[in-house]
Amino acid sequence: MALKNFQRICQVTIARQPTGFVGNNPTFFDQLPNATLIEYDERNPVAGLRIQFEAKRDLGKTPNSCKITITNLAPASRIEAERKPSYVILSAGHDGVARLLFTGNVRVAWSELKGTDWETYLILGDGADAYANARLNKSYKEPIDVHRVLTDCAGSLGQQLPPEIEQSADLRQALKTGISVQGPTRDTLTRLLAPYGYGWSFQSGKLQILRSKDTLGQDTLISQDTGLQGSPTRTTPSKKGGISEVTFDVVLNPDLAPGTTVKLDSKAMSGRFKITDATSKGDTHGSAGTDWSTGIKAVPL
């Protein structure tokens, strides 16, 4: 289906979060009811309301980031936006259909009066609270496997292991000795997964664990008819024998996430690629071409 830049829509949902634990579960991703919804719909815009965003997503373990600027929020909404702890869901799209683009904990929030306009800024991190605060301190006696420890790691983050990891035979092999882990869960995850070739990240509030050869979902066709802007380009490898990456821009497409694959079909280049980085920029008052788009970096398959 072709993607066109018309009837743009953007939604920012701001929900308060509980503190501490609910039972034995951390609340890094939990949201309380009665969230505040801020919506810009090009079909029926609210006078003076403007939403700008830049969401950067990749496969690294450091939390993905997003900056949102909202112009002329009502005073009560400004207060709610600056309250912490809180969780934000950003959705955007075309033809009046908003699709999930980014979720994250509010790291920093403030408002400024610029001339006659109030501008509210939200800096988000996907899984930022879990990344910073989750800890696991536990000793395991034989028999024990990595899968068991990873399950406890995920629990300390307020998450469950991804289904594909549940099926990994390598991670279910018994270790030769017991194991003791102590400290930030992020470090334990990295240390346990590295020998098996896995990396981890948070993507839209979910723990994602992939090997470099792994992909997610089915190919998305990228062509002039489906939103490709300009021509794809190849980067120069940073070292001899390195992989030449491909970069291209498309009409804003939240579905193009790190780990997913695309089938590129253009006059300059074609083939299958795995997305490693996706940067989406939006401005409800900007131009349809440059200010409502997704920039992709991908590697060949």
Contacts in CASP RR format, 6 or more apart in sequence:
PFRMAT RR
TARGET T0000
AUTHOR 0000-0000-0000
METHOD contacts of the structure
MODEL  1
MALKNFQRICQVTIARQPTGFVGNNPTFFDQLPNATLIEYDERNPVAGLR
IQFEAKRDLGKTPNSCKITITNLAPASRIEAERKPSYVILSAGHDGVARL
LFTGNVRVAWSELKGTDWETYLILGDGADAYANARLNKSYKEPIDVHRVL
TDCAGSLGQQLPPEIEQSADLRQALKTGISVQGPTRDTLTRLLAPYGYGW
SFQSGKLQILRSKDTLGQDTLISQDTGLQGSPTRTTPSKKGGISEVTFDV
VLNPDLAPGTTVKLDSKAMSGRFKITDATSKGDTHGSAGTDWSTGIKAVP
L
1 226 0 8 1.000
2 225 0 8 1.000
2 226 0 8 1.000
2 227 0 8 1.000
3 94 0 8 1.000
3 226 0 8 1.000
3 227 0 8 1.000
3 250 0 8 1.000
3 251 0 8 1.000
3 252 0 8 1.000
3 253 0 8 1.000
4 94 0 8 1.000
4 95 0 8 1.000
4 227 0 8 1.000
4 251 0 8 1.000
5 94 0 8 1.000
5 251 0 8 1.000
5 252 0 8 1.000
5 288 0 8 1.000
5 289 0 8 1.000
5 292 0 8 1.000
6 42 0 8 1.000
6 94 0 8 1.000
6 95 0 8 1.000
6 288 0 8 1.000
7 41 0 8 1.000
7 42 0 8 1.000
7 43 0 8 1.000
7 94 0 8 1.000
7 95 0 8 1.000
7 96 0 8 1.000
8 40 0 8 1.000
8 42 0 8 1.000
8 92 0 8 1.000
8 93 0 8 1.000
8 94 0 8 1.000
8 96 0 8 1.000
8 284 0 8 1.000
8 288 0 8 1.000
8 292 0 8 1.000
9 39 0 8 1.000
9 40 0 8 1.000
9 41 0 8 1.000
9 42 0 8 1.000
9 43 0 8 1.000
9 92 0 8 1.000
9 93 0 8 1.000
9 94 0 8 1.000
9 96 0 8 1.000
9 97 0 8 1.000
9 98 0 8 1.000
10 39 0 8 1.000
10 40 0 8 1.000
10 51 0 8 1.000
10 53 0 8 1.000
10 90 0 8 1.000
10 91 0 8 1.000
10 92 0 8 1.000
10 93 0 8 1.000
10 98 0 8 1.000
10 282 0 8 1.000
10 284 0 8 1.000
11 37 0 8 1.000
11 38 0 8 1.000
11 39 0 8 1.000
11 40 0 8 1.000
11 89 0 8 1.000
11 90 0 8 1.000
11 91 0 8 1.000
11 92 0 8 1.000
11 98 0 8 1.000
12 37 0 8 1.000
12 38 0 8 1.000
12 39 0 8 1.000
12 51 0 8 1.000
12 68 0 8 1.000
12 70 0 8 1.000
12 88 0 8 1.000
12 89 0 8 1.000
12 90 0 8 1.000
12 122 0 8 1.000
13 35 0 8 1.000
13 36 0 8 1.000
13 37 0 8 1.000
13 38 0 8 1.000
13 88 0 8 1.000
13 89 0 8 1.000
13 90 0 8 1.000
13 91 0 8 1.000
14 35 0 8 1.000
14 36 0 8 1.000
14 38 0 8 1.000
14 80 0 8 1.000
14 81 0 8 1.000
14 86 0 8 1.000
14 87 0 8 1.000
14 88 0 8 1.000
14 106 0 8 1.000
14 122 0 8 1.000
15 31 0 8 1.000
15 32 0 8 1.000
15 35 0 8 1.000
15 36 0 8 1.000
15 86 0 8 1.000
15 87 0 8 1.000
15 88 0 8 1.000
15 89 0 8 1.000
16 31 0 8 1.000
16 32 0 8 1.000
16 35 0 8 1.000
16 83 0 8 1.000
16 85 0 8 1.000
16 86 0 8 1.000
16 87 0 8 1.000
17 27 0 8 1.000
17 30 0 8 1.000
17 31 0 8 1.000
17 32 0 8 1.000
17 85 0 8 1.000
17 86 0 8 1.000
17 87 0 8 1.000
17 105 0 8 1.000
18 27 0 8 1.000
18 30 0 8 1.000
18 32 0 8 1.000
19 27 0 8 1.000
19 85 0 8 1.000
20 26 0 8 1.000
20 27 0 8 1.000
21 27 0 8 1.000
22 30 0 8 1.000
25 155 0 8 1.000
25 158 0 8 1.000
26 130 0 8 1.000
26 133 0 8 1.000
26 134 0 8 1.000
26 155 0 8 1.000
26 156 0 8 1.000
26 157 0 8 1.000
26 158 0 8 1.000
28 105 0 8 1.000
28 127 0 8 1.000
28 129 0 8 1.000
28 130 0 8 1.000
28 133 0 8 1.000
28 134 0 8 1.000
28 157 0 8 1.000
28 158 0 8 1.000
29 87 0 8 1.000
29 127 0 8 1.000
29 130 0 8 1.000
29 158 0 8 1.000
29 159 0 8 1.000
29 205 0 8 1.000
30 87 0 8 1.000
31 87 0 8 1.000
36 77 0 8 1.000
36 80 0 8 1.000
36 81 0 8 1.000
38 49 0 8 1.000
38 51 0 8 1.000
38 70 0 8 1.000
38 73 0 8 1.000
38 77 0 8 1.000
39 46 0 8 1.000
40 46 0 8 1.000
40 49 0 8 1.000
40 50 0 8 1.000
40 51 0 8 1.000
40 284 0 8 1.000
41 96 0 8 1.000
42 96 0 8 1.000
42 284 0 8 1.000
43 96 0 8 1.000
45 284 0 8 1.000
48 71 0 8 1.000
48 72 0 8 1.000
48 117 0 8 1.000
49 70 0 8 1.000
49 71 0 8 1.000
49 72 0 8 1.000
49 73 0 8 1.000
49 284 0 8 1.000
50 69 0 8 1.000
50 70 0 8 1.000
50 71 0 8 1.000
50 72 0 8 1.000
50 283 0 8 1.000
50 284 0 8 1.000
50 285 0 8 1.000
51 68 0 8 1.000
51 69 0 8 1.000
51 70 0 8 1.000
51 71 0 8 1.000
51 282 0 8 1.000
51 283 0 8 1.000
51 284 0 8 1.000
52 68 0 8 1.000
52 69 0 8 1.000
52 70 0 8 1.000
52 71 0 8 1.000
52 282 0 8 1.000
52 283 0 8 1.000
52 284 0 8 1.000
53 66 0 8 1.000
53 67 0 8 1.000
53 68 0 8 1.000
53 69 0 8 1.000
53 90 0 8 1.000
53 92 0 8 1.000
53 101 0 8 1.000
53 102 0 8 1.000
53 280 0 8 1.000
53 281 0 8 1.000
53 282 0 8 1.000
54 66 0 8 1.000
54 67 0 8 1.000
54 279 0 8 1.000
54 280 0 8 1.000
54 281 0 8 1.000
54 282 0 8 1.000
55 64 0 8 1.000
55 65 0 8 1.000
55 66 0 8 1.000
55 90 0 8 1.000
55 101 0 8 1.000
55 102 0 8 1.000
55 279 0 8 1.000
55 280 0 8 1.000
55 281 0 8 1.000
56 64 0 8 1.000
56 65 0 8 1.000
56 66 0 8 1.000
56 277 0 8 1.000
56 278 0 8 1.000
56 279 0 8 1.000
57 64 0 8 1.000
57 102 0 8 1.000
57 126 0 8 1.000
57 203 0 8 1.000
57 257 0 8 1.000
57 258 0 8 1.000
57 277 0 8 1.000
57 278 0 8 1.000
57 279 0 8 1.000
57 280 0 8 1.000
58 64 0 8 1.000
58 201 0 8 1.000
58 258 0 8 1.000
58 276 0 8 1.000
58 277 0 8 1.000
58 278 0 8 1.000
59 199 0 8 1.000
59 201 0 8 1.000
59 210 0 8 1.000
59 258 0 8 1.000
59 259 0 8 1.000
59 276 0 8 1.000
59 277 0 8 1.000
60 199 0 8 1.000
60 200 0 8 1.000
60 201 0 8 1.000
61 131 0 8 1.000
61 186 0 8 1.000
61 189 0 8 1.000
61 190 0 8 1.000
61 199 0 8 1.000
61 200 0 8 1.000
61 201 0 8 1.000
62 131 0 8 1.000
63 125 0 8 1.000
63 126 0 8 1.000
63 127 0 8 1.000
63 128 0 8 1.000
63 131 0 8 1.000
63 202 0 8 1.000
64 102 0 8 1.000
64 125 0 8 1.000
64 126 0 8 1.000
64 201 0 8 1.000
64 202 0 8 1.000
64 203 0 8 1.000
65 123 0 8 1.000
65 124 0 8 1.000
65 125 0 8 1.000
65 126 0 8 1.000
66 90 0 8 1.000
66 102 0 8 1.000
66 104 0 8 1.000
66 122 0 8 1.000
66 123 0 8 1.000
66 124 0 8 1.000
66 125 0 8 1.000
66 126 0 8 1.000
67 121 0 8 1.000
67 122 0 8 1.000
67 123 0 8 1.000
67 124 0 8 1.000
68 88 0 8 1.000
68 90 0 8 1.000
68 121 0 8 1.000
68 122 0 8 1.000
68 124 0 8 1.000
69 119 0 8 1.000
69 120 0 8 1.000
69 121 0 8 1.000
69 122 0 8 1.000
70 81 0 8 1.000
70 119 0 8 1.000
70 120 0 8 1.000
70 122 0 8 1.000
71 117 0 8 1.000
71 118 0 8 1.000
71 119 0 8 1.000
71 120 0 8 1.000
72 117 0 8 1.000
72 118 0 8 1.000
73 81 0 8 1.000
73 111 0 8 1.000
73 118 0 8 1.000
73 120 0 8 1.000
78 111 0 8 1.000
78 118 0 8 1.000
78 120 0 8 1.000
81 109 0 8 1.000
81 111 0 8 1.000
81 120 0 8 1.000
81 122 0 8 1.000
82 109 0 8 1.000
82 110 0 8 1.000
82 111 0 8 1.000
82 120 0 8 1.000
83 109 0 8 1.000
84 106 0 8 1.000
84 109 0 8 1.000
85 105 0 8 1.000
85 106 0 8 1.000
85 129 0 8 1.000
86 105 0 8 1.000
86 106 0 8 1.000
86 109 0 8 1.000
87 103 0 8 1.000
87 104 0 8 1.000
87 105 0 8 1.000
87 106 0 8 1.000
88 102 0 8 1.000
88 103 0 8 1.000
88 104 0 8 1.000
88 105 0 8 1.000
88 106 0 8 1.000
88 122 0 8 1.000
88 124 0 8 1.000
89 100 0 8 1.000
89 102 0 8 1.000
89 103 0 8 1.000
89 104 0 8 1.000
90 100 0 8 1.000
90 101 0 8 1.000
90 102 0 8 1.000
90 103 0 8 1.000
90 124 0 8 1.000
91 98 0 8 1.000
91 99 0 8 1.000
91 100 0 8 1.000
91 101 0 8 1.000
91 254 0 8 1.000
92 98 0 8 1.000
92 99 0 8 1.000
92 101 0 8 1.000
92 252 0 8 1.000
92 254 0 8 1.000
92 280 0 8 1.000
92 282 0 8 1.000
93 99 0 8 1.000
93 252 0 8 1.000
93 254 0 8 1.000
94 251 0 8 1.000
94 252 0 8 1.000
94 292 0 8 1.000
99 254 0 8 1.000
99 255 0 8 1.000
100 204 0 8 1.000
100 254 0 8 1.000
101 254 0 8 1.000
101 280 0 8 1.000
102 124 0 8 1.000
102 126 0 8 1.000
102 204 0 8 1.000
102 280 0 8 1.000
103 124 0 8 1.000
103 126 0 8 1.000
103 204 0 8 1.000
103 205 0 8 1.000
104 124 0 8 1.000
104 125 0 8 1.000
104 126 0 8 1.000
104 127 0 8 1.000
104 128 0 8 1.000
104 205 0 8 1.000
105 124 0 8 1.000
105 125 0 8 1.000
105 127 0 8 1.000
105 128 0 8 1.000
105 129 0 8 1.000
106 122 0 8 1.000
106 123 0 8 1.000
106 124 0 8 1.000
107 123 0 8 1.000
107 124 0 8 1.000
107 125 0 8 1.000
107 128 0 8 1.000
108 121 0 8 1.000
108 122 0 8 1.000
108 123 0 8 1.000
109 120 0 8 1.000
109 121 0 8 1.000
109 122 0 8 1.000
109 123 0 8 1.000
110 120 0 8 1.000
110 121 0 8 1.000
111 118 0 8 1.000
111 119 0 8 1.000
111 120 0 8 1.000
111 121 0 8 1.000
112 118 0 8 1.000
112 119 0 8 1.000
112 121 0 8 1.000
113 119 0 8 1.000
126 202 0 8 1.000
126 203 0 8 1.000
126 204 0 8 1.000
126 205 0 8 1.000
127 202 0 8 1.000
127 205 0 8 1.000
130 157 0 8 1.000
130 158 0 8 1.000
130 159 0 8 1.000
130 185 0 8 1.000
130 202 0 8 1.000
131 186 0 8 1.000
131 202 0 8 1.000
134 156 0 8 1.000
134 157 0 8 1.000
134 158 0 8 1.000
134 184 0 8 1.000
134 185 0 8 1.000
134 186 0 8 1.000
135 156 0 8 1.000
135 183 0 8 1.000
135 184 0 8 1.000
135 185 0 8 1.000
136 152 0 8 1.000
136 153 0 8 1.000
136 156 0 8 1.000
136 181 0 8 1.000
136 182 0 8 1.000
136 183 0 8 1.000
136 185 0 8 1.000
136 188 0 8 1.000
137 181 0 8 1.000
137 182 0 8 1.000
137 183 0 8 1.000
138 152 0 8 1.000
138 180 0 8 1.000
138 181 0 8 1.000
138 182 0 8 1.000
139 178 0 8 1.000
139 179 0 8 1.000
139 180 0 8 1.000
139 181 0 8 1.000
140 148 0 8 1.000
140 149 0 8 1.000
140 178 0 8 1.000
140 179 0 8 1.000
140 180 0 8 1.000
140 181 0 8 1.000
141 178 0 8 1.000
142 174 0 8 1.000
142 175 0 8 1.000
142 177 0 8 1.000
142 178 0 8 1.000
143 174 0 8 1.000
143 175 0 8 1.000
144 174 0 8 1.000
144 175 0 8 1.000
144 178 0 8 1.000
144 179 0 8 1.000
145 171 0 8 1.000
145 172 0 8 1.000
145 173 0 8 1.000
145 174 0 8 1.000
145 175 0 8 1.000
146 171 0 8 1.000
146 172 0 8 1.000
146 173 0 8 1.000
146 175 0 8 1.000
146 192 0 8 1.000
146 196 0 8 1.000
147 161 0 8 1.000
147 165 0 8 1.000
147 166 0 8 1.000
147 168 0 8 1.000
147 171 0 8 1.000
147 172 0 8 1.000
149 179 0 8 1.000
149 181 0 8 1.000
149 188 0 8 1.000
149 192 0 8 1.000
150 161 0 8 1.000
150 165 0 8 1.000
150 171 0 8 1.000
150 189 0 8 1.000
150 192 0 8 1.000
150 193 0 8 1.000
151 161 0 8 1.000
153 185 0 8 1.000
153 188 0 8 1.000
153 189 0 8 1.000
153 192 0 8 1.000
154 160 0 8 1.000
154 161 0 8 1.000
154 207 0 8 1.000
156 185 0 8 1.000
157 185 0 8 1.000
157 207 0 8 1.000
159 206 0 8 1.000
159 207 0 8 1.000
160 207 0 8 1.000
161 207 0 8 1.000
161 209 0 8 1.000
162 206 0 8 1.000
162 207 0 8 1.000
162 208 0 8 1.000
162 209 0 8 1.000
164 209 0 8 1.000
164 214 0 8 1.000
165 171 0 8 1.000
165 198 0 8 1.000
165 209 0 8 1.000
168 196 0 8 1.000
170 196 0 8 1.000
171 196 0 8 1.000
181 188 0 8 1.000
189 200 0 8 1.000
190 199 0 8 1.000
190 200 0 8 1.000
193 199 0 8 1.000
193 200 0 8 1.000
193 209 0 8 1.000
196 211 0 8 1.000
197 211 0 8 1.000
197 212 0 8 1.000
198 209 0 8 1.000
198 210 0 8 1.000
198 211 0 8 1.000
199 209 0 8 1.000
199 210 0 8 1.000
199 211 0 8 1.000
200 207 0 8 1.000
200 208 0 8 1.000
200 209 0 8 1.000
200 210 0 8 1.000
201 208 0 8 1.000
201 258 0 8 1.000
202 208 0 8 1.000
203 257 0 8 1.000
203 258 0 8 1.000
204 257 0 8 1.000
208 259 0 8 1.000
210 216 0 8 1.000
210 259 0 8 1.000
214 259 0 8 1.000
215 259 0 8 1.000
215 260 0 8 1.000
215 261 0 8 1.000
215 274 0 8 1.000
215 301 0 8 1.000
216 257 0 8 1.000
216 259 0 8 1.000
216 260 0 8 1.000
216 261 0 8 1.000
217 260 0 8 1.000
217 261 0 8 1.000
218 261 0 8 1.000
219 261 0 8 1.000
219 262 0 8 1.000
219 263 0 8 1.000
219 272 0 8 1.000
220 226 0 8 1.000
220 253 0 8 1.000
220 255 0 8 1.000
220 256 0 8 1.000
220 260 0 8 1.000
220 261 0 8 1.000
220 262 0 8 1.000
220 263 0 8 1.000
221 262 0 8 1.000
221 263 0 8 1.000
221 265 0 8 1.000
222 228 0 8 1.000
222 248 0 8 1.000
222 250 0 8 1.000
222 262 0 8 1.000
222 263 0 8 1.000
222 264 0 8 1.000
222 265 0 8 1.000
222 266 0 8 1.000
223 264 0 8 1.000
223 265 0 8 1.000
223 266 0 8 1.000
224 266 0 8 1.000
226 250 0 8 1.000
227 250 0 8 1.000
227 251 0 8 1.000
227 253 0 8 1.000
228 248 0 8 1.000
228 249 0 8 1.000
228 250 0 8 1.000
228 266 0 8 1.000
229 248 0 8 1.000
229 249 0 8 1.000
229 250 0 8 1.000
229 251 0 8 1.000
229 289 0 8 1.000
229 293 0 8 1.000
230 248 0 8 1.000
230 249 0 8 1.000
231 248 0 8 1.000
231 266 0 8 1.000
231 267 0 8 1.000
231 268 0 8 1.000
231 269 0 8 1.000
232 246 0 8 1.000
232 247 0 8 1.000
232 248 0 8 1.000
232 264 0 8 1.000
232 266 0 8 1.000
232 268 0 8 1.000
232 269 0 8 1.000
233 246 0 8 1.000
233 247 0 8 1.000
233 248 0 8 1.000
233 268 0 8 1.000
234 244 0 8 1.000
234 245 0 8 1.000
234 246 0 8 1.000
234 247 0 8 1.000
234 269 0 8 1.000
235 244 0 8 1.000
235 245 0 8 1.000
235 246 0 8 1.000
235 247 0 8 1.000
236 244 0 8 1.000
237 243 0 8 1.000
237 244 0 8 1.000
243 299 0 8 1.000
243 300 0 8 1.000
244 300 0 8 1.000
245 276 0 8 1.000
245 297 0 8 1.000
245 298 0 8 1.000
245 299 0 8 1.000
246 264 0 8 1.000
246 269 0 8 1.000
246 273 0 8 1.000
246 296 0 8 1.000
246 297 0 8 1.000
246 298 0 8 1.000
246 299 0 8 1.000
246 300 0 8 1.000
247 295 0 8 1.000
247 296 0 8 1.000
247 297 0 8 1.000
247 298 0 8 1.000
248 264 0 8 1.000
248 266 0 8 1.000
248 295 0 8 1.000
248 296 0 8 1.000
248 298 0 8 1.000
249 293 0 8 1.000
249 294 0 8 1.000
249 295 0 8 1.000
249 296 0 8 1.000
250 256 0 8 1.000
250 293 0 8 1.000
250 294 0 8 1.000
250 295 0 8 1.000
250 296 0 8 1.000
251 289 0 8 1.000
251 292 0 8 1.000
251 293 0 8 1.000
251 294 0 8 1.000
252 280 0 8 1.000
252 281 0 8 1.000
252 282 0 8 1.000
252 292 0 8 1.000
252 293 0 8 1.000
252 294 0 8 1.000
253 280 0 8 1.000
253 294 0 8 1.000
254 280 0 8 1.000
254 294 0 8 1.000
256 262 0 8 1.000
256 275 0 8 1.000
256 278 0 8 1.000
256 294 0 8 1.000
256 296 0 8 1.000
257 275 0 8 1.000
257 278 0 8 1.000
258 275 0 8 1.000
258 276 0 8 1.000
258 277 0 8 1.000
258 278 0 8 1.000
259 274 0 8 1.000
259 275 0 8 1.000
259 276 0 8 1.000
260 274 0 8 1.000
260 275 0 8 1.000
261 272 0 8 1.000
261 273 0 8 1.000
261 274 0 8 1.000
261 275 0 8 1.000
261 301 0 8 1.000
262 272 0 8 1.000
262 273 0 8 1.000
262 275 0 8 1.000
262 296 0 8 1.000
262 298 0 8 1.000
263 270 0 8 1.000
263 271 0 8 1.000
263 272 0 8 1.000
264 270 0 8 1.000
264 271 0 8 1.000
264 272 0 8 1.000
264 273 0 8 1.000
265 271 0 8 1.000
271 300 0 8 1.000
272 300 0 8 1.000
272 301 0 8 1.000
273 298 0 8 1.000
273 299 0 8 1.000
273 300 0 8 1.000
273 301 0 8 1.000
274 298 0 8 1.000
274 299 0 8 1.000
274 301 0 8 1.000
275 296 0 8 1.000
275 297 0 8 1.000
275 298 0 8 1.000
276 297 0 8 1.000
276 298 0 8 1.000
276 299 0 8 1.000
277 296 0 8 1.000
277 297 0 8 1.000
278 294 0 8 1.000
278 295 0 8 1.000
278 296 0 8 1.000
278 297 0 8 1.000
279 294 0 8 1.000
279 295 0 8 1.000
280 293 0 8 1.000
280 294 0 8 1.000
280 295 0 8 1.000
281 291 0 8 1.000
281 292 0 8 1.000
281 293 0 8 1.000
281 294 0 8 1.000
282 291 0 8 1.000
282 292 0 8 1.000
282 293 0 8 1.000
283 291 0 8 1.000
283 292 0 8 1.000
286 292 0 8 1.000
END
